[in-house]
Every structure is written in structure tokens, then in C-alpha cells.
């Protein structure tokens, strides 16, 4: 019986070695490895330790041991394969092996939105990250129901969503600012698409179709109002800026988080990185 167990252990060891070699030579198989965002610089031969929640995730959620491979990225140096070379309580040591993907930066898309309730806010943050937003900007409007934002919790949502959706960067999450300050500080040369449920203007797809990919490479913004919509004063203010384009998202009234996803989907399908 003991000999059989040793024999099986050797077989499993060979399988793990073969799988590691296949992953190294096959980018598709490499994607099956767990993925983690880190803050350290990445290059072949670098060794560093991680602690806290990331270490807990590898040790107790993924149950990885010394010798297991993972993928790491930091938003600047691309994605790299790493081997766990040490593991003790609350600390995991990583040895960086080789680059699996070169750095790719998301298109400069800003999503400005009125803060929502917790569940809806989490949903919006996660889906906006998956849809390639580069900047998330909460804005406080006259009808904003929620004016308190837990940036630390939302940043954790962004990091986890980026790890899962294969992004190589993390969207920037800014502190909330009021509606007027946002408009006053918006770069005048960058279009701002305001998705308003009462708009009688063109639909967002109609407005985007005439644009070309070169224009899309420059910064664009999408402005999503609160559940109750923009106030009359805010709509009047929007009409006073040449860079604001008020567009419709169709005949149905959408929840704020749905409107954000719909707008970003239109952009990515017509001009974004879905077209690459």
C-alpha cells in the first residue's frame, strides 16, 4: 500500500512539472494560473514578499504551496509568471520568472457618476472595470442619495475585478467632487457624453458612429446622473458647455448602473478595444 502511494505522488509531481512547462510555452494555458495584482516592480529574477490579504488569498483560498506558479501584474510592467518560493504565516515569497504579456494601457475613458447605494455601487464599479474604464469619478449632484463613499472598499473591488478580467492596469478611483467643480475642471478639448433619460437628442450610438478611431484614442468622458436624474439647474449648466454632448440611451428609463454599462458597451463596440 505504501509503495502505491509513493508511486502516485511521483505521477502527480510529473504531471505538475509537465503542466508548468506547457503553461510556459502556451499563453492560453498560462491564463489558467491564478492572477494577482502587486505593487512591486516586475522583472526576471526579482524576489519579493507579499503580506496581508493577497498572501491569505494564495495560502488559504487558492491553497497554493511552495513551487506553485501564479501570474502577477502591477499596471506598469506587463504580466509576469512567478513561482512561490516561500510560504509562512501571512507571508508569501514570489520569485519572478518571465513575462507572459507586455503592458497594454486601456483607452482614456472617464466614467463620472453620482454615487449609488452599496450593492448598486459595487456592481457599477466592477462592471466599469471589466469594460475598460481608465478613470472612475464620483460626482455629488443635487439629487444624489448617497454622498458617503468608502474608497478603500471600492479600490478592493477594482483590484479584484482587474485580476479576474485579465486587465493589465487598474482604473484610477478619484475622490468625489461636486457637479459644478467637475464641469469647471473638465478638459475643454475632451468630449463629455451626458446620458440623460429625458434627452430628445440623438442616441449614443448615432452620435458615436461618425467618429473615427483616432478621435477615440483621446480622452472621452461619460456622465451618468443619479437615480432621480439631473436637476433642471444642472441640465441648464450642461447646456452651457460646448464639450458636453447630451445623448439618449433609448426609449426605456434605465437604472443608473444599467445606463453606465449600456454607454460603455456602445463605446467599446463602436470605437473601443473590442474593435482592435
Secondary structure, DSSP 8 states (H G I E B T S, - for coil): -HHHHHHHHHHHHHHHHHHHHHHHH-HHHHTTS-EEE--S---TT-EEEEEHHHHHIIIIIS---TT-EEEEE-SSS-EEEEEEEEEETTEEEEEEEEEEE-------EEEEEE---HHHHHHHHHHHHHTT-SEEEEEE-TT-S-----HHHHHHHHHHHHHHTT-SS--EEEEEEEHHHHHHHS-TTS-EEEE-TT--S-BHHHHHHT--HHHHTS-EEEEE--TT---HHHHHHHTT-TTEEEEB--SS---HHHHHHHHHHHHHHHTSGGG-
